[in-house]
Amino acid sequence: MTSETKSCQSCKAEFSIEPDDFSFYATIHVPPPVWCPQCRLMRRMAWYGYRILYKRKCDFTGEGIITIYHPDLPYKVYKQDVWWSDQWDPKSYGREYDFSRPFFEQYKELMDAVPKAALHTEYTTMVNSEYCNAASFQKNGYLCFKHITGEDSAYTNVALRTKNSLDLAYSSDPELCYEIVNIRRCYETFFSEDCEDCHSVYFSRDLIGCNDCVGCSNLRKKQYCIFNEQFAKEEYRKKFREFDFGSAKNVEELNKRAREFFLKFPRRALHGRNNSNVSGEYIYNSKNAHDVYFVADSENIRYCQLFLKGGTKNSYDFTAFGSSSEWVYEATWTGLNTNNVRFSIWNYRNHDTEYTFGCHGCGNVFGCVGLKSAEYCVFNKQYSKEEYFPLVEKIKKQMDITPFMDRLGREHRYGGQMPVDLCPWTYNETTAYEFSPITKEEALARGFMWRDPDPREYRDATITLPDHIKDIPNTITKEILKCEQCGKNYQIIPMELQFLRRFSFPIPRRCPLCRDRARVKQLNPMATYDRTCMKCNVVIQTSYAPERPEIVYCENCYQQEVA
């Protein structure tokens, strides 16, 4: 079998399907994709709406709830303890399949009818953490997202096992940390990125096993350094006291100085460790993983991203979660011992399912929404085992004969993820916007939806913030602030004020969402480029585009530099 070049049905760009790809598609019995990898990725991430919260009423109890579903959406939304209970029956919404109409047209009607869970958390493990989503085992958490196990933490996005930490992204095991990105096992680490096993570190990047450092880069097992200059302990302490981190102006200037300093030092072509035959970015303990991003402990995968917990095998086009899953294709927010699952959104512990949304613990279901522990269902209607398989095959053939046409006139047949026309979330509410921020006009032109800001969230501030934390009044937690970047209102919570005063850091001038998106922007992109090592000239693949200003080395040259 040879590779084939195809034209993307969405963006018209050419893309290749390799022999190994064809082998995977044949194994799981799906046709080769007709959209390019980038368009497939954007479509999957547009189904990952977890970060924007709204207030509305539970349609079962009438209580006020926090939810990821906008009040204007035509759904019934139930509080989580009701949704997961047996107080209602998802199969009561079951219906016959109409072979005269497109599959996705009917699936949207089912999506609109079946009640949704207000949030997607393991709600029984959440203690005093009502404003969190895609989270579990949180205690006193606030605006924590994609977060497994945390205590007294706030403003987190993709995190594991946090304690007393605020404003962080893509980090694990931080304690008393603030404004960090891609940090592992660090204590009292602030305004820093790409650090491991460090403590008392400020405005630094790519440090391992360091402590008491300010503005440093590419150091290993060092202490008492300021902008990579070594000092004696007492001299370092003296110079450290001269920094005034309590001033917003000083923090901004120091952050700018540090980032200019970082450009003097080489970057590794790929962030990762203990890998074999991999390509992409942020890859750990993986084998035969290609075109992947932020994955760990995985094998034989391609076009996969954002596995907070690893252990995924033999999967393609799989975005978010993972966690001991195998033979998964075109899925978003899926995992927990999942096997042989295709075209899936927010599904856990399933096997042998296709085209499902919010189904859990199910096997052999097709085109279903909101089922739990079900088997042999189509459009939420129960069938016998003998009826199920012939019906599914008949529907698949009909999907090719009667394709669904989306708002841009693109055909959707059997074999691809669900069209975004069915999606509950608009582009600017999703992970797609986090990693690829585009304008409203660009989003609509690509077939996505958009939600304009609510003008009620853009009032004038009730206080003019002093520059220094020492001048902030106790009443700040009752004031309304206005984001300097987007203009949206936000507030300071007591936990946050206590933390900032403890370490003498200024009150943030941007809202939590703008701060979070700025941290995501610090990550390298979900893209790879061909370029050469700037030391030995060997050809490398890296997420640093050739026009970027960073010095990029191959792994061997980089290791020699930081040894």
NUVODREN-292275 format. One line per 4 residues: number of its first residue (from 1); for each residue x, y, z of C-alpha. Coordinates in pm, 1 decimal. Example, Ala and Ser with C-alpha at 12.3 -4.5 7.8 and 13.67 -1.06 7.14 Angstrom:
# NUVODREN-292275
1	1230.0/-450.0/780.0 | 1367.0/-106.0/714.0
This chain:
# NUVODREN-292275
1	0.0/0.0/0.0 | 129.8/347.6/-86.3 | 53.3/692.2/49.5 | -217.8/904.2/-109.9
5	-255.6/1279.2/-139.7 | -606.0/1416.7/-93.5 | -769.4/1758.5/-99.5 | -941.5/1860.6/225.4
9	-1317.8/1883.8/183.5 | -1319.1/2177.2/427.6 | -1017.0/2403.0/356.5 | -911.8/2250.0/20.2
13	-549.7/2207.2/136.1 | -368.4/1892.1/31.2 | -285.7/1628.1/291.6 | -133.4/1281.6/284.9
17	-264.5/951.2/412.4 | 22.4/712.1/481.6 | 22.6/329.6/462.4 | 15.1/300.5/843.3
21	-287.7/529.6/846.5 | -472.2/312.6/596.9 | -390.9/10.2/809.0 | -543.7/174.7/1116.3
25	-861.2/274.2/932.2 | -897.9/-78.5/795.5 | -852.6/-229.3/1141.9 | -1133.3/-23.4/1295.7
29	-1351.5/-42.6/982.6 | -1386.3/326.4/896.7 | -1325.7/504.6/565.7 | -1017.7/728.0/529.1
33	-1077.6/1091.4/633.2 | -1185.2/1353.8/381.9 | -1079.4/1648.0/603.7 | -713.2/1735.8/664.0
37	-561.4/1678.3/1010.2 | -582.4/2048.0/1102.9 | -949.3/2082.4/1009.3 | -1029.0/1759.7/1193.2
41	-849.1/1895.0/1500.4 | -1034.9/2226.1/1493.4 | -1367.2/2043.7/1462.8 | -1288.8/1819.0/1760.3
45	-1170.3/2107.7/1978.3 | -1485.5/2302.1/1889.9 | -1674.8/2025.5/2073.4 | -1466.0/2087.2/2386.7
49	-1656.4/2363.4/2564.4 | -1563.2/2341.9/2930.5 | -1427.2/2683.3/3032.3 | -1718.3/2932.7/3013.6
53	-1978.1/2911.7/3290.6 | -2333.3/3045.0/3304.5 | -2616.6/3069.9/3553.7 | -2957.2/2922.5/3476.5
57	-3223.1/2711.4/3647.5 | -3230.3/2334.9/3671.3 | -3517.2/2218.6/3449.8 | -3591.7/1933.1/3690.8
61	-3589.2/2105.6/4032.4 | -3612.6/2475.4/3946.2 | -3299.6/2550.4/4151.9 | -3037.1/2798.3/4037.0
65	-2731.7/2617.6/3895.5 | -2392.2/2683.4/3741.9 | -2356.7/2525.6/3398.8 | -2156.3/2518.5/3076.2
69	-2476.8/2555.0/2870.9 | -2587.4/2908.4/2784.7 | -2941.4/2993.7/2903.4 | -3051.1/3062.0/2544.9
73	-2978.4/2706.3/2430.4 | -3292.0/2495.7/2369.7 | -3188.8/2221.6/2611.5 | -3319.8/2092.6/2937.4
77	-3031.2/2113.5/3185.1 | -3035.2/1914.5/3508.8 | -2818.0/1958.2/3816.5 | -2562.3/1680.8/3831.3
81	-2703.3/1468.8/4113.0 | -3034.1/1455.6/3926.2 | -2879.6/1389.8/3584.9 | -2675.4/1095.9/3713.2
85	-2966.8/949.7/3909.9 | -3253.6/723.7/3806.3 | -3507.6/1003.2/3854.8 | -3537.2/1029.4/3477.0
89	-3489.5/784.0/3192.0 | -3280.1/877.4/2885.0 | -3443.5/592.1/2693.4 | -3779.2/768.2/2723.5
93	-3647.0/999.3/2452.7 | -3579.8/706.3/2219.5 | -3713.8/721.2/1865.8 | -3729.0/528.3/1542.0
97	-3468.1/605.6/1280.2 | -3612.6/769.6/968.5 | -3430.4/640.2/661.1 | -3571.8/920.6/447.0
101	-3374.3/1191.0/632.8 | -3001.7/1257.6/695.5 | -2857.9/1100.0/1010.7 | -2718.8/1421.4/1160.7
105	-3042.6/1611.2/1103.9 | -3219.5/1355.3/1323.1 | -2931.6/1338.0/1571.1 | -2957.4/1713.3/1633.4
109	-3322.5/1669.3/1727.8 | -3222.3/1399.4/1977.2 | -2942.0/1621.7/2110.7 | -3188.5/1904.9/2164.8
113	-3440.4/1680.6/2342.0 | -3229.7/1479.0/2588.7 | -3147.2/1668.2/2912.6 | -2785.8/1770.7/2971.2
117	-2579.9/1753.0/3289.2 | -2514.8/2105.2/3416.7 | -2142.1/2039.5/3457.5 | -1907.1/1759.8/3361.5
121	-1738.6/1687.3/3692.8 | -1718.6/1392.6/3927.8 | -1960.0/1588.3/4144.0 | -1946.3/1353.6/4444.7
125	-1574.3/1434.1/4482.7 | -1619.6/1812.9/4470.2 | -1619.5/1994.5/4805.9 | -1697.2/2366.0/4809.7
129	-1599.3/2383.5/4442.2 | -1919.0/2477.2/4259.6 | -1748.3/2697.5/3999.6 | -1529.8/2424.9/3849.7
133	-1571.5/2197.7/3548.8 | -1400.1/1901.0/3385.1 | -1267.7/1843.0/3734.0 | -1261.1/1586.0/4012.3
137	-1146.9/1561.5/4373.7 | -1146.7/1935.7/4439.3 | -1163.9/2096.8/4781.0 | -1213.8/2472.2/4801.9
141	-1151.4/2513.3/4430.7 | -1260.8/2813.1/4225.6 | -1260.6/2831.7/3846.1 | -1058.2/2511.8/3819.8
145	-1086.2/2337.5/3482.9 | -949.7/2011.2/3345.3 | -816.9/1955.3/3695.1 | -776.4/1626.0/3879.3
149	-718.6/1656.1/4254.5 | -670.5/2000.2/4402.5 | -699.7/2182.2/4731.6 | -735.8/2554.7/4797.2
153	-658.9/2638.6/4434.3 | -809.5/2877.5/4180.8 | -786.6/2980.2/3815.9 | -637.4/2652.9/3690.6
157	-646.6/2496.1/3344.8 | -512.9/2142.9/3299.3 | -367.4/2050.4/3635.8 | -292.1/1751.9/3855.4
161	-260.1/1743.4/4232.2 | -238.6/2111.1/4326.2 | -217.5/2267.5/4669.2 | -266.4/2633.7/4755.9
165	-186.4/2747.1/4402.0 | -342.7/3005.5/4173.1 | -329.1/3103.0/3806.6 | -164.5/2802.0/3648.4
169	-184.8/2599.2/3329.6 | -67.5/2253.9/3220.8 | 110.6/2177.7/3545.9 | 129.1/1895.0/3798.4
173	210.7/1877.4/4168.4 | 254.1/2250.0/4238.3 | 226.1/2385.6/4589.8 | 210.2/2753.4/4674.4
177	271.1/2844.9/4311.0 | 139.8/3138.6/4108.2 | 133.4/3229.3/3738.2 | 302.0/2912.3/3613.8
181	291.2/2712.7/3289.3 | 415.2/2356.6/3234.1 | 552.5/2315.4/3585.4 | 614.7/1983.0/3761.6
185	670.2/1917.1/4132.3 | 751.4/2274.6/4228.0 | 705.8/2467.2/4551.4 | 678.5/2845.8/4576.9
189	747.1/2895.4/4207.4 | 612.8/3214.0/4051.4 | 577.8/3370.1/3704.9 | 772.5/3078.1/3556.6
193	744.0/2803.6/3292.9 | 898.7/2468.5/3198.3 | 1044.4/2404.2/3545.2 | 1074.1/2083.1/3748.0
197	1158.2/2007.0/4110.1 | 1223.8/2370.7/4200.1 | 1139.5/2597.3/4489.6 | 1164.2/2968.4/4560.1
201	1197.0/3047.9/4188.8 | 1073.6/3366.0/4020.8 | 1041.7/3473.5/3655.4 | 1238.0/3175.4/3524.3
205	1214.3/2906.1/3258.3 | 1363.2/2563.7/3196.9 | 1506.5/2503.1/3542.6 | 1541.2/2159.0/3699.8
209	1630.6/2098.8/4063.7 | 1694.0/2468.9/4133.8 | 1605.7/2694.2/4422.4 | 1635.2/3061.6/4508.6
213	1661.0/3191.4/4152.0 | 1524.2/3499.9/3980.2 | 1507.5/3556.6/3604.7 | 1706.8/3244.0/3515.7
217	1704.0/3003.0/3222.6 | 1848.2/2660.4/3134.1 | 1994.5/2587.4/3476.0 | 2029.7/2250.9/3648.8
221	2068.9/2205.9/4026.5 | 2166.1/2567.3/4088.7 | 2079.5/2805.4/4366.7 | 2123.2/3171.7/4450.5
225	2125.9/3289.0/4088.4 | 1987.0/3610.4/3940.8 | 1965.3/3620.4/3562.5 | 2201.3/3320.7/3561.3
229	2466.1/3505.8/3761.7 | 2587.3/3308.9/4064.4 | 2587.6/3478.1/4405.8 | 2680.6/3375.3/4755.8
233	2382.3/3308.8/4978.7 | 2395.6/3633.6/5176.6 | 2462.9/3843.4/4869.8 | 2169.1/3678.9/4691.5
237	1942.2/3749.2/4989.5 | 2047.3/4112.6/4987.6 | 1981.9/4154.5/4615.6 | 1655.0/3962.4/4639.8
241	1525.2/4209.0/4898.5 | 1581.9/4487.8/4647.3 | 1317.0/4343.6/4416.5 | 971.8/4480.3/4479.6
245	729.7/4218.1/4349.6 | 436.4/4398.1/4513.1 | 425.1/4662.6/4240.2 | 225.9/4583.0/3926.3
249	457.6/4807.9/3726.3 | 766.7/4630.6/3858.3 | 623.4/4285.7/3785.7 | 541.3/4384.7/3428.2
253	889.6/4526.3/3370.3 | 1062.8/4227.8/3530.0 | 857.0/3983.6/3326.5 | 950.6/4168.8/3006.6
257	1318.9/4173.4/3104.6 | 1315.1/3801.1/3181.7 | 1156.4/3708.6/2848.5 | 1414.2/3910.5/2658.4
261	1685.0/3734.9/2861.7 | 1542.6/3390.9/2781.8 | 1600.6/3449.4/2409.2 | 1976.6/3426.5/2468.0
265	1952.0/3057.9/2552.9 | 1876.5/2759.1/2329.1 | 1544.0/2576.6/2338.1 | 1506.6/2204.5/2286.9
269	1337.8/2107.0/1962.9 | 1077.7/1902.5/2149.7 | 963.7/1914.9/2511.2 | 963.9/1555.7/2630.7
273	1136.6/1265.2/2799.6 | 1171.5/886.1/2772.7 | 1025.7/862.3/2423.0 | 1087.0/638.2/2123.2
277	988.7/728.2/1768.3 | 770.5/1030.4/1841.1 | 687.1/1364.5/1682.4 | 493.4/1663.2/1806.2
281	531.8/1858.8/2130.4 | 514.7/1794.9/2505.5 | 547.5/1415.3/2483.4 | 645.7/1195.6/2777.9
285	709.3/822.7/2820.5 | 557.3/737.7/2483.8 | 633.6/518.0/2184.7 | 531.0/541.1/1819.2
289	336.9/862.4/1880.9 | 323.2/1105.0/1588.2 | 174.7/1448.8/1538.1 | 70.8/1456.3/1903.1
293	55.0/1728.2/2168.4 | 67.4/1697.6/2547.5 | 45.3/1321.9/2573.7 | 203.6/1081.1/2819.9
297	241.9/705.4/2863.0 | 92.1/637.5/2520.0 | 174.4/407.5/2230.4 | 84.5/371.8/1863.5
301	-114.5/694.1/1836.1 | -138.6/976.3/1585.8 | -310.2/1315.6/1576.1 | -385.1/1301.0/1950.2
305	-380.6/1582.9/2204.7 | -432.7/1677.9/2566.7 | -420.0/1353.3/2759.7 | -424.5/1471.0/3119.4
309	-373.2/1111.7/3228.2 | -198.2/882.0/2982.3 | -211.0/516.7/2894.1 | -376.3/554.2/2553.9
313	-292.6/309.9/2275.4 | -377.6/242.2/1911.6 | -578.6/559.2/1855.9 | -605.8/838.1/1598.5
317	-765.3/1183.7/1606.7 | -836.5/1174.7/1978.1 | -853.8/1503.6/2171.1 | -864.0/1530.3/2549.5
321	-865.5/1296.9/2845.4 | -761.6/945.5/2734.6 | -678.6/761.8/3056.7 | -625.9/395.4/2969.5
325	-815.9/396.4/2640.9 | -755.4/197.0/2323.7 | -878.5/190.4/1964.9 | -1038.7/533.9/1979.9
329	-1098.7/745.0/1668.9 | -1236.2/1096.4/1614.0 | -1324.2/1154.2/1978.3 | -1331.3/1451.7/2214.0
333	-1330.7/1448.4/2595.2 | -1344.8/1070.2/2612.2 | -1169.1/808.0/2823.5 | -1147.6/600.4/3141.0
337	-1091.9/247.2/3012.0 | -1263.7/314.9/2681.1 | -1223.3/65.5/2396.2 | -1327.4/64.3/2031.4
341	-1505.1/398.4/2042.2 | -1558.2/624.5/1741.4 | -1710.5/971.3/1694.3 | -1750.7/1031.1/2065.6
345	-1799.4/1341.4/2281.5 | -1789.5/1341.2/2663.1 | -1810.3/966.5/2711.5 | -1645.8/754.0/2981.7
349	-1602.6/377.3/3024.0 | -1762.6/284.8/2691.8 | -1687.5/12.2/2441.2 | -1801.7/-50.1/2085.0
353	-1991.2/276.9/2044.8 | -2031.0/527.0/1760.3 | -2177.1/877.9/1746.7 | -2249.8/929.1/2113.8
357	-2270.2/1236.4/2337.9 | -2270.0/1206.8/2716.7 | -2304.1/829.5/2727.9 | -2127.1/646.3/3010.1
361	-2064.3/282.1/3087.5 | -2227.0/178.8/2760.5 | -2148.9/-80.8/2496.7 | -2284.1/-135.8/2145.6
365	-2484.1/185.5/2116.0 | -2508.9/401.5/1802.2 | -2629.6/758.7/1766.5 | -2726.3/801.3/2132.7
369	-2731.0/1085.5/2386.5 | -2714.5/1072.3/2766.8 | -2737.5/695.1/2816.1 | -2588.4/522.7/3118.8
373	-2503.4/151.7/3138.8 | -2698.2/79.3/2822.0 | -2645.0/-168.8/2542.0 | -2789.9/-229.3/2194.7
377	-2951.8/111.7/2157.3 | -2996.3/331.0/1847.7 | -3121.1/687.6/1892.6 | -3181.3/597.9/2258.5
381	-3426.6/323.2/2162.7 | -3368.0/-27.2/2297.7 | -3319.4/-316.3/2055.0 | -3225.3/-678.6/2091.8
385	-2875.5/-790.9/2004.0 | -3009.0/-960.7/1691.9 | -3184.9/-642.0/1579.1 | -2904.6/-400.6/1667.4
389	-2618.8/-497.5/1434.1 | -2817.5/-519.6/1106.0 | -2985.9/-186.3/1186.4 | -2652.5/-10.5/1249.6
393	-2507.5/-137.8/921.9 | -2817.3/-22.5/735.8 | -2787.4/325.6/890.1 | -2419.1/353.7/797.3
397	-2499.3/279.2/434.2 | -2784.0/529.7/439.6 | -2549.6/797.1/579.8 | -2343.6/767.0/261.2
401	-2647.3/771.5/34.3 | -2816.9/1064.2/213.5 | -2536.8/1287.2/349.6 | -2597.5/1579.5/585.2
405	-2514.2/1921.1/439.7 | -2379.2/2171.4/692.1 | -2425.9/2548.4/679.8 | -2130.4/2581.6/439.9
409	-2259.0/2311.2/209.7 | -2001.9/2050.9/314.8 | -2112.9/1689.6/304.9 | -2103.3/1474.9/619.9
413	-2125.6/1102.1/561.2 | -2036.1/808.1/782.9 | -1677.3/815.6/907.7 | -1611.0/1160.3/1056.3
417	-1673.2/1345.6/1380.3 | -2011.5/1513.0/1423.6 | -2053.1/1844.1/1239.3 | -2021.9/2159.2/1448.1
421	-2372.2/2259.4/1335.3 | -2492.4/2028.8/1615.5 | -2251.4/2163.1/1876.9 | -2384.3/2329.5/2196.7
425	-2086.1/2564.5/2215.3 | -1974.9/2850.7/1995.9 | -1618.4/2874.0/1871.6 | -1515.3/3139.0/2124.9
429	-1641.7/2922.2/2412.4 | -1415.2/2628.3/2330.7 | -1062.5/2488.8/2332.7 | -1042.8/2567.3/1961.3
433	-1040.2/2937.7/2047.4 | -777.4/2885.0/2319.4 | -523.9/2745.1/2075.1 | -637.3/2921.6/1757.8
437	-795.2/3257.7/1841.4 | -962.8/3400.5/1532.7 | -1214.4/3676.7/1473.5 | -1588.5/3634.3/1465.4
441	-1586.4/3684.4/1089.7 | -1318.2/3418.9/1039.3 | -1501.7/3172.0/1264.2 | -1831.6/3215.7/1082.8
445	-1657.8/3184.7/745.5 | -1519.1/2846.6/856.3 | -1861.4/2719.6/958.7 | -1837.8/2772.7/1335.4
449	-2081.3/2962.6/1556.7 | -2001.7/3266.5/1770.7 | -2141.5/3424.7/2086.8 | -2117.4/3800.0/2134.0
453	-2027.1/3937.3/2479.8 | -2303.6/4011.6/2728.5 | -2297.9/4392.3/2777.7 | -2408.5/4346.2/3139.2
457	-2061.4/4209.9/3217.3 | -1884.0/4526.0/3101.2 | -1962.3/4793.7/3359.3 | -1724.8/5055.3/3491.5
461	-1495.1/4954.5/3777.0 | -1592.2/5059.3/4128.3 | -1230.1/5116.7/4230.3 | -906.7/5246.4/4080.8
465	-643.1/4988.8/4165.6 | -334.6/5116.0/4346.3 | -8.5/4996.5/4192.3 | 114.8/4819.5/4506.7
469	-40.5/4534.3/4702.6 | 33.7/4715.0/5031.8 | -213.1/4986.4/4932.4 | -499.8/4748.1/4851.9
473	-792.1/4784.6/5098.4 | -957.9/4486.2/5265.7 | -1278.9/4574.5/5083.6 | -1123.0/4485.2/4744.8
477	-1315.3/4154.7/4745.8 | -1640.8/4352.4/4729.5 | -1532.1/4576.5/4443.9 | -1594.9/4531.5/4072.4
481	-1279.4/4545.9/3859.5 | -1252.4/4598.4/3484.7 | -1008.5/4391.8/3275.7 | -742.6/4609.0/3111.4
485	-737.7/4374.9/2812.0 | -1097.0/4283.2/2723.9 | -1294.1/4522.2/2945.0 | -1492.4/4247.8/3119.5
489	-1571.7/4276.5/3489.9 | -1413.7/4047.3/3745.3 | -1359.6/4028.3/4119.9 | -1090.9/3926.8/4366.3
493	-1184.7/3636.0/4592.6 | -1069.0/3617.6/4958.3 | -840.9/3317.2/4892.2 | -669.3/3514.0/4616.7
497	-620.4/3828.5/4825.2 | -473.4/3627.2/5110.6 | -227.8/3455.8/4874.2 | -118.3/3777.3/4702.8
501	-60.0/3951.7/5034.1 | 133.8/3654.6/5170.5 | 385.4/3668.8/4885.1 | 352.4/4041.0/4813.9
505	226.7/4020.3/4455.9 | 4.4/4285.4/4297.0 | -364.6/4252.0/4222.5 | -401.2/4120.7/3863.3
509	-510.0/4379.5/3608.5 | -672.2/4127.5/3373.8 | -974.4/3904.7/3422.3 | -925.1/3531.9/3491.0
513	-1011.1/3432.4/3134.4 | -761.2/3672.8/2974.7 | -493.1/3558.3/3220.1 | -566.1/3195.4/3139.1
517	-550.2/3250.3/2763.9 | -222.9/3438.1/2803.4 | -76.6/3135.8/2982.7 | -196.3/2900.3/2708.2
521	-30.1/3132.9/2458.4 | 302.7/3073.0/2636.1 | 283.9/2709.8/2530.0 | 431.4/2606.6/2199.1
525	166.1/2561.8/1928.4 | -1.1/2245.0/1803.8 | 211.3/2242.8/1489.7 | 548.4/2112.1/1372.2
529	796.3/2256.7/1126.8 | 1109.1/2138.4/951.9 | 1420.9/2338.0/1034.9 | 1784.2/2273.2/1129.9
533	1956.8/2270.4/1465.4 | 2122.4/2609.2/1508.3 | 2439.1/2446.4/1642.5 | 2507.9/2129.3/1440.2
537	2274.9/2190.3/1142.5 | 2107.9/1850.2/1165.7 | 1749.8/1846.6/1032.3 | 1493.2/1860.2/1312.8
541	1117.2/1873.3/1353.0 | 998.2/2127.1/1605.8 | 700.1/2337.3/1707.4 | 916.9/2650.2/1674.5
545	833.8/2802.4/1336.3 | 1144.4/2899.0/1133.4 | 1065.0/3270.1/1162.1 | 1050.9/3268.1/1542.8
549	1337.5/3438.9/1727.5 | 1429.2/3154.3/1965.5 | 1754.6/2959.6/1934.6 | 1649.9/2598.3/1871.1
553	1882.5/2299.4/1916.4 | 1843.8/1929.9/1850.6 | 1818.5/1714.5/2163.0 | 2188.9/1620.4/2167.3
557	2313.0/1978.4/2136.0 | 2057.2/2100.5/2388.6 | 2163.3/1842.4/2647.6 | 2526.6/1943.6/2606.7
561	2428.0/2304.0/2667.3 | 2239.6/2244.8/2993.4 | 2453.1/1963.0/3134.9
